[in-house]
Amino acid sequence: QVRLVESGGDLVQPGGSLRLSCAASGFTFSGNAMSWYRQAPGKQREFIAAINSGGDSTAYADSVKGRFTIFRDNAKKTMYLQMNSLKPEDTAVYYCNGFDSWGQGTQVTVSS
């Protein structure tokens, strides 16, 4: 059974940082590209970042480029999203995606 579990969401002040994690099970994690998406209230789910299976190639949405970093630890079957210089417009539920599956999401709220 494929399972993706996100964690690390929290309430943070503008300019702050958070690290999200996505723990994977039920498939060959090291053989699959993975990605992060987010969905803000009233908006469509949008692509944030992607990483290839080996972790040496990444892609980012323009809105987060230079502030967010995606990386993975294949030994731990976990993907991460380091988010720095957070802005109120980063407020959303963040989802990980891989092997045609979605996690349940983790809430990130950026507010003073």
N, C-alpha and C positions, 0 to 999 in steps of 0.2 A: 504494500500500500504506500503510494507516494504521499509524503507529508512535508510541508514547508511551514515552519513556525518562526514568525518574526518576533523580535523583542527589542527593547531599548527606547521605545517612544516615551516622551515625557513633555512636561511644560518647561519651556526655556525662554529666557529673555532674548530680545533681539541682540544680535552679535555673538550669541553663545554657540556652543557646540554640542552635538550629540553623536553617538555611534549606534547605529542600528545593526542588528544581527539577524540572519536568516539560517536556521538550522534545518538541514535537509535529511531525509531518510526515504528508503523505499525505492531508490534508483541509483544508478552509477553517477554520483555527483561529479566526480572528476572528469567524466566524459561529456559533460553538458555545459553549454553556455547558460548564464544566469543573468537576470536583470532585476532592476527596481523600477516600480511605478508608484505614483501617488494619485490620490483623488481628494480634492477639496470639496467642501459642501456646495452642492449645486453645479458642480463641474464634472466633465468627463475624466475618466482615468487617463493619466498622461505618463509617457515614458520619461524616466529620469536618467538611468544609466544601465550599461550592459558590460559584461565581462566574458571573455571566451573561456573555454574549458581549462586552459593552462594558466590563466590569470595574467597573461602578458599582453593582452590587447583589450582596450576599454573604449567606450563611447559614452558621451554625455549629451543631455539636452543643453541648449544654450543657456537656459535659465539657471543652471546649477554649475556650469563649467567654471573651474577655478575655485569653487567653494566646496564641492562635494568630491569625495574619492571613493570609488568602488574597489573592493579587493576581496580575495577569497583565501581560505585555508582548506585545501582539498583533504588534508589528513584529518581535519576536524569536521569535514563536510558542512562547512559554514561559510556563508557569504556575508560581507559587511558593507555598510555605507557610512563613511565618516562625513559628517555634515558640519561645516564651519561657517562662521559669519552668517548665521541664520537670520532670516527676515520674516516678518509677519506673513508674507505671501507664501512662505514655505509650509504654513499650517495645512495639514492634510493627514489622511490615513495613508501610510506607506505600505506597499505590498511587494513581496518578492515573487518572482516568476521563474519557473524552470521546468523542463520536462513536461510542457503543456499543462502545468499546474500552478495554482495560486495559493499563497498563504492566507491567513485570516486578517492580516493587517495589524499595524501598530500605529497608535495616534501620536502625532507630533503637533504640538501647539507652541507657536512662537508669539509671545505676548509679554508686555511689561505690566 
